[in-house]
């Protein structure tokens, strides 16, 4: 049986996954700012790139359905996509989507 995550761990992991799109935007903004203002922001850029790489690598460990649920809920939906919409788009029940989310978060927590 899969160990369930503590509520704090779940919240932190969900926040990290939900920030994925923002991290990509921040990297582009920092690169642009670096060019415009001629300042060195390489450390800030690298920090965000490492976070994205950790998320990408961890997501590769998920099975196809888990990856779809995590992508719909967090990466594309930024944590705000409803289970009703996710279940409709994936042709799965809400319960099954939620089960896949729990399984995926447990796997991701071990890796990230």
N, C-alpha and C positions, 0 to 999 in steps of 0.2 A: 504494500500500500504506500502511496506517495505521501510524504510528510507535508502537512499544510504549512504555509508560511505564516509568520506572525503578521498581524495587521500593519505594524510599522514597516516591515520588510516589503509587504505588498504595496503599500502607499509609495514608498521610495522608488520601487521598481516601476510602478505605473507612472510616476512623475518623470523618471528618466526616459522611459519609452515615449511618453507624450511630448517630451522636449526635443525629440529627434528632428522634426522639421525645422524647429526654431534654431537648433544648432547649425544646420546647414545654411540657413539664412544668415546667422551671425558670422559664420566663416566668410561668406561672400561680402558682408558688410565690413568686416575687419580688413579683408584684402583691399577693398576699395578705399577705405579710410587710410590704410597704410600707404597706398599709392598717392592719394590726394594730399595727405599731410606730411608725407615723407618721414614717417615714424616707424619704428620697429615693433610690429605686433606679432612676430613669428611665434613667440611662446604662447600667446593667447590662441592663435590659430591652431597650433599643434595640440593644445589641450583639448579643444573642441573636436579636432579630427580624431584624436585618440578615443574620445567618448563615442563618436559615430562608429569607428572601427570595432570597438568592443560590442556595441549593439548589433552591428552587422554580423560579426562572427558568431555571437550567441544565437541570433535568429537562424543562422544556417543549421544549427543543431536540432531545430524543431522539425516535426513532420509537416507535410504539406498543409493539412487542415489547420494545425496549430499556427503555422506561419500566416495563413490567410486571416485567421481570427485576430492575431496580434497586429497584423498590418491594418486591417479594417478599424479596429478599436483604437489603437494607439498611434501608429505611424501616419496613417492617413487621417484618422478621426481625432487625433490629438487627445484621446481619452474622453471625448464627448459624444462619440457615435453611439446611438442607442442599440441595445441588444435586439430590439425588434427589427431595425434596419439591417443590422449585421446578419441576423438569421435569414431574412428575406434574400439578401444579396448572395448568401452562400448556400441557400436552399437546405438549411439545417434548422432544427428547433432552437429556441432560445436557450433551453436547458443544455442542449448539446454544445452550443457555442460557449456557454459559461463553463461547462466542464473542460472544454478544450483550452479556454483561457487559464483556468486554474492549473491544469497540467503544464501548459506552456510557461506560466510564471514560475512554477516550481523548477522547471528545467533551467530557465533563464537565470534564476536566483543563484543557482549553483555555479554558473559560468561567469556572470557579470561581477 
